[in-house]
Amino acid sequence: MIGAIIVGILAGFIANKLMKGESEGCWWNLILGLVGGAVGGWLFPKLGIDVEPTFIGETITGVVGAVIILFIASLLKGKK
C-alpha cells in the first residue's frame, strides 16, 4: 500500500513536470499518479507492451497514463 502511494506521487509529479504543469500539491500528484497507473495498466496490454511489475515499471506505467490524462485535460480546457 505504501509502495503504491509512493509510486503514485512520483508518477504524478513526473507527469506534471513533463507536461509543464503548475504544482498542484502532493494530493493532486497522488491522485494523478494512481489514476494514471490505472490508465497505463489498461492501455499497455492493449498495445502489446509488457511491463515488469517492479518499482521502475510501475512508475513508467503511471507516468505514461498520467501524461495521457493531462494531455486530454489540456485539450478539453482549450475547447472552452
C-alpha positions in Angstrom: 0.0 0.0 0.0 2.7 2.5 1.0 4.6 1.5 -2.2 1.6 2.3 -4.4 1.3 5.7 -2.8 4.9 6.5 -3.3 4.8 5.3 -6.9 1.6 7.4 -7.4 3.1 10.6 -6.0 6.3 10.1 -8.0 4.4 9.3 -11.3 2.1 12.3 -10.8 4.9 14.6 -10.1 7.0 13.5 -13.1 4.0 13.7 -15.4 3.1 17.2 -14.1 6.7 18.3 -14.8 6.8 16.7 -18.3 3.6 18.5 -19.2 4.9 21.7 -17.7 2.0 22.0 -15.3 1.9 24.1 -12.2 2.5 22.4 -8.9 -0.9 21.4 -7.6 0.4 19.7 -4.5 1.0 16.3 -3.2 -2.6 15.1 -3.2 -3.1 16.1 -6.8 0.1 14.3 -7.8 -1.0 11.2 -5.8 -4.5 11.1 -7.5 -3.0 11.8 -10.9 -0.4 9.1 -10.5 -2.8 6.5 -9.2 -5.4 7.2 -12.0 -2.5 7.4 -14.5 -1.3 4.0 -13.3 -4.8 2.5 -14.0 -4.9 4.1 -17.4 -1.4 2.9 -18.3 -2.1 -0.5 -16.9 -5.2 -0.8 -19.1 -3.6 0.7 -22.2 -0.2 -1.1 -22.2 -1.6 -4.6 -22.7 -3.9 -3.3 -25.5 -0.8 -2.0 -27.3 1.1 -5.3 -26.6 3.5 -3.7 -24.2 4.6 -5.9 -21.3 6.0 -4.0 -18.3 7.6 -5.8 -15.4 5.8 -5.2 -12.0 8.8 -3.5 -10.5 9.1 0.0 -9.0 10.5 1.3 -12.3 8.0 -0.5 -14.4 5.0 0.7 -12.3 6.4 4.3 -12.3 6.8 4.3 -16.1 3.2 3.0 -16.4 1.9 5.6 -14.1 3.8 8.5 -15.7 2.6 7.5 -19.2 -1.0 7.2 -18.0 -0.8 10.5 -16.1 0.7 12.3 -19.2 -2.2 11.0 -21.3 -4.7 12.3 -18.7 -3.0 15.7 -18.6 -2.9 15.9 -22.4 -6.7 15.1 -22.7 -7.4 17.6 -19.9 -5.4 20.3 -21.7 -7.4 19.6 -24.9 -10.7 19.9 -23.1 -9.6 23.1 -21.4 -8.6 24.6 -24.7 -12.1 23.9 -26.2 -13.9 26.1 -23.7 
